[in-house]
Amino acid sequence: MAIHSLTDGVGTAAAIIGTITFVPQVIKVWKQGGRDLSYLMLLFYWTAVVLWAIYGVLRHDIPLVAANLMIGLLVGLTAWLKWAFERDAQRIAPR
């Protein structure tokens, strides 16, 4: 029983830390745009996160699913912010 609790604790800690690590990137894109980010990288990262979430569902691992769904939302938000900044920059740019 102690091993199971330790495993859950480690998984939950990893889920929380893994989710928090993407927040500074979202904030940076919110403030500065996202010109240096690649849509392809965001797509690959989002795909990996979705696959990890599916894996978590198949294993009935709630911390894994929750963390990857949150990270997936953050990656999606980052891509949307990048797109929104680029769209606004095109509207403002002199022709």
N, C-alpha and C positions, 0 to 999 in steps of 0.2 A: 504494500500500500504506500509506503514512503517513497519508493521509486516512482510510482505513478504521480504522486503529488509533486515530486521534484521535476519530473518531465513536464507536467502541466505548467509549473512555475517558470521553467526555462522557456517553454514555448510562448507563454504569455508575455514574459519580459522581452523576448525577441520580437514578438508582434508589435508591442508598444514602441520599442526603439526603432524598429524598421519603418513604422508609420511616421514617427516623428522626424526621421532623417530626411524625408522628402519635403517637409514643410518649409525649410529655408529656401529651397529651389522655387517653390510656389511664390513665396514672398518676393524673391529677387525678380521673377518674371513679372509679378504684379507691379513692382516699382520701376523696372528698367526695360521691360519688353520681353525679349526672349530671342533676340536676333541670333545669338550664338548657339541656340538649341536646334537640333535637327528633328524634323518631323519623323524621319525614319527611326531615329533612336527612340523617340517617345512611343512610336508604334510598336517597336520590338519590346520595349520595357513594359508597356501596357499588356501586350500579348503574353509575356512571361508571367506577369502578375495574375492575369485571368487564368492561365493554366495552373498556377499555384493554388488559386482559389478553388478551381475544380478538383484538384488533387485533395485539398483539404475537405471538400464536401464528400468525396469518395471515401476518405479515411475518418469521416465524422470528427474532424479536428476544428472545433469552433474558433480557437485563437488564430489558427492559420487562415481560415476563411475570412474572419473579421478583418484581420490585418491586411490581407491582400485586396479585399474589397475597398477598404479605406485608401490604400495606396493607389489602387486603380482609379478611384475618384480623384485623388490628387494629381495623378498623371494626366487624366482627362482634363481637369481644370487647367493644368499647366499648358496643355496643347491648345485649349480654347483661348486662354489669355494671350498666348503667342499669336494665334490667328487674329484675335481682336486688335492687338497692337499693330500688327502688320496691315490690317484693313484700314485702321484709323490713319496710319502713316501714309498710306496710298491716297487717302482722301485729302490730306493736308498738303502733300507734296506738290510743288509747282510743276506745271506741265509745260 
